[in-house]
Amino acid sequence: MSAGLLAVVFLVGFMIHEFDEIILIRRYLSQAENWKDPRGLFWRNRANYPSSGAIAMAIAEEFLLAGIFVGVAVFLDGPEMILGLLIPYCVHLIGHCGDAIIVKRWVPGSLTAVITLPILLGAGWWFIAAQGAAWTWVVIWAVITTVVFVGNLQFMYKVIMPATQSWLNRVYSRPN
């Protein structure tokens, strides 16, 4: 498996999972108050939760960032960069699986996490078996991508989603 194919598998798995979250979050929020959920997960502040449009805009920004990252990795022939991105993303998917276990039902993102996690882990393993990897660089890139994407999550929640939601509210509140 080439680094380019690993990058495509990652990006496809990423978008399948994110579409699940975009599509299901509003329905989940409308029903979640009836479920036993000790942590509150998504619905704790559901009155202020952004619309699907705002969530989609934030995910588009995240996808663009991931696409740039894997594009640079492929251009530089740096498969360790892609593996370093794959590791924290797989940890993210494991978190979705844990959420479903805690509330004892599927939550947005958990079903596709169960489906895409073995595919992404298998692709990573297949790549490593065929190509090998410099593990020091994989760990370094895993730390770097974790810091960048956690920081980006803060940017998404504090800047992108509120700005998009404000814009959507202005656009859709105008009289025809």
Residue pairs with C-beta under 8 A, 6 or more apart in sequence:
1 123
1 126
1 127
1 130
1 131
3 73
3 74
3 77
3 78
3 79
3 82
3 127
3 131
4 74
5 123
6 79
6 82
6 83
6 86
6 123
6 124
6 127
7 70
7 71
7 73
7 74
7 82
9 119
9 120
9 123
10 66
10 70
10 82
10 85
10 86
10 89
10 120
10 123
11 63
11 66
11 67
11 70
13 116
13 119
13 120
14 63
14 66
14 89
15 63
16 112
16 115
16 116
17 93
17 96
17 109
17 112
17 113
17 116
18 59
18 62
18 63
19 112
20 108
20 109
20 111
20 112
21 55
21 59
21 108
21 109
22 52
22 55
22 56
22 59
23 52
24 108
24 109
25 42
25 49
25 52
25 55
25 108
26 51
26 52
28 42
28 43
28 107
28 108
29 42
29 43
29 46
29 49
32 41
32 42
32 43
32 46
33 43
33 46
35 103
35 105
36 103
36 104
37 43
37 102
37 103
38 102
39 102
41 99
41 102
41 103
41 107
42 49
42 107
42 108
43 49
50 58
50 161
50 162
50 164
50 165
51 165
51 168
53 164
53 165
53 168
54 160
54 161
54 162
54 164
54 165
54 168
55 161
57 160
57 161
57 164
58 156
58 157
58 160
58 161
58 164
61 152
61 156
61 160
62 149
62 152
62 156
65 148
65 149
65 152
66 85
69 81
69 85
69 145
69 148
70 81
70 82
70 85
72 78
72 81
73 79
73 81
73 82
73 85
74 82
78 137
78 141
79 127
79 131
79 133
80 133
80 134
80 137
80 138
80 140
80 141
81 137
81 141
81 145
83 124
83 127
83 128
83 133
83 138
83 141
83 142
84 137
84 138
84 139
84 140
84 141
84 142
84 143
84 144
84 145
85 141
85 142
85 145
86 120
86 123
86 124
87 138
87 142
88 142
88 145
88 146
88 149
89 120
90 117
90 120
90 121
90 124
93 113
93 116
93 117
93 120
94 113
94 117
96 107
96 109
96 110
96 113
97 110
97 113
97 114
97 117
99 107
99 109
99 110
100 106
100 107
100 110
100 111
100 113
100 114
127 133
